[in-house]
Amino acid sequence: MLPSHIHRYTIATFLKSFITLLVMLFALIVMFDSIELLRRAAKVDGLPFSQIIQLALFKLPDAGQEVFPFVILFSSILTYWTLNKRSELVIYRGAGLSAWQFTLPVAFTAFCIGVIFLFILNPLSTLMLGRYEVLESKHLGSPQNIVTLSKNGLWLKQDKPYTNIILHAGGFDINSWTLSDVTLLYLNKNDSFQKRVDAPTALLNDKEWLLHNAVINGASMQSMENKKNYAIETDLSRQDIIDSFADPKLVSFWSLPAYIDLMDESGISTRSTRMHYLNLLTQPFFFTFIALLAASFCLKPARLQNVSTLLGLTLLSAFGLFFLSNFLQALGASEQLPVFLSAWAPSFITLLLAVNIIMVNEDG
């Protein structure tokens, strides 16, 4: 076979393994999420099973992102183990291909999967996760406190037992926890307008927003009331709001740079958000190096390979990569390591390990 035919065959074998494992894992994720949602729905009357499945599917892309590196690892090992068992790697070498030449097609395919993950799956995940949280709040009664920062200012939505409150502030000073140009809209559970409150400033105290010189308009917008101080109870603390800003899961990859700039302008720490952004950027390279590492485990002739040893290496690698990534992210988030180093170190370590094993097996 010509090298190009060999490459296409290897890529096809890998994609078959990848899609099979991905579908199996996604099915397991949906099943376990559905079981958990059914348990929660038992406390709610009249929620159909179709709605449970819909909720599980909306949550799937977010949970699915976590398993992609493991799917790449296991499908790569399964590909090369299958080729080795059939003695096809011997044929590859007989056609004059080195280990580098028949490992790079799978590595390149893993890189392409990483690009699709970054540019398509991640934005889709943010949209579907946002929809999931809305439906979860609506059908399962989960309290939904949403804090959003945009070019138009700060938006905050807080669900109360009988009222939904939407707060908008044109300006936000995190040092004094003061909002400016504040507008509050009160809606009932049917989203019907109840009243509106406007104030030039508001201050977040312990479990309450304190509005100064507030103007209150009723549902008819014809009755007006002025109050020097107007307090609103909230279950949001200052730390809750900081954590809401710091959680970037509801912001797509495309919007993260602008979101980070907005956080900087507001004086909010962007460390964890920048960490998340850099981690997303590394994914195509991380997937590539994982595929190389998987290939390095399968270069020995089939007669010298032990299935249990290979399985042990695979599980050890999966656990090691998971632990290493999370450990370095924790160091980066706690400012013990630079963000760039924390994000890229797992990829570089995986690459060095893979190259070392391949060189030892290939060149002795």
Secondary structure, DSSP 8 states (H G I E B T S, - for coil): --HHHHHHHHHHHHHHHHHHHHHHHHHHHHHHHHHHHHHHHTTSTT--HHHHHHHHHHHHHHHHHHHHHHHHHHHHHHHHHHHHHTTHHHHHHHTT--HHHHHHHHHHHHHHHHHHIIIIIHHHHHHHHHHHHHHHHHHH-----EEEEETTEEEEEEE-SSEEEEEEEEEEETTTTEEEEEEEEEEETT--EEEEEEEEEEEEETTEEEEEEEEEE-TTS--EEEEEEEEEE-S--HHHHHHHHH--TTS-TTTHHHHHHHHHHTT---HHHHHHHHHHHHHHHHHHHHHHHHHHTT-S-GGG--HHHHHHHHHHHHHHHHHHHHHHHHHHHTTSS-HHHHHHHHHHHHHHHHHHHHHHHHH-
